[in-house]
Amino acid sequence: MSRLNVVKPAQATGQTKALYEAITGVIGAVPNIYQGIGNSPAALEGLLHIGAVLEKGELTAAETEAVKLAVSETYGCNYCLAAHTLLGKKAGLTDAETLNIRRGSAGSPRLGALVKFVNAAIQPKARISDEDLRAVKAAGYNDTQITEALLVIAQTVFTNLFNRVHQTPLDFPAAPSL
C-alpha cells in the first residue's frame, strides 16, 4: 500500500497533468512510481528531464539499464528491479544478462567492467581507486560515459529511495529471484 499521496491520471491537473500526458504519449500509461512522484510536479519533471537528457548521451540503452539494475539490486528495490529487468530486455539484454548484472557481472567484458565500477561507486563510503577507474577505461568507457553512468546512479538511487519510502505497488512483472 502506498504511503505518500498518489495522483491518479484522472485527478491530475496543471503541470502534473501535462507531464502525465507526455508519459502516456511515450509509454501508453502512467506507471505507479510516476503517480506517486506526481505529488511533486517539480520532482517528477526533474526525474523525467534527467532521463531525457541521458537518452541523448553516449551510454547505450542496455548500458543504462545495466547501471539501473546494479543499483536496484544493491538497494533491494523490487519495483525498480522489475521495471529495469523489463526495460533491460527491451534494450537488448537477455534474461541471463539481467540476472548476471544483478549478481555483479555480465557476459561481455566491457559491460562487466561497467557493472563492477558501478558496484564500487555506489557503496556509501566508496572511494574509487585509480585501478577502478583504469579498469573501466580499459574496457572502453570514456570520461563522458563514466560521468553519465554516475548520473544514472544518482537518478536510480532517487527512484529506489522513493519506492522504499512510498512502498510503490508493483505494476510490472516481478523480477526473478536470484
Order of alpha helices (4+ residues) and beta strands (2+ residues): alpha-alpha-alpha-alpha-alpha-alpha-alpha-alpha-alpha
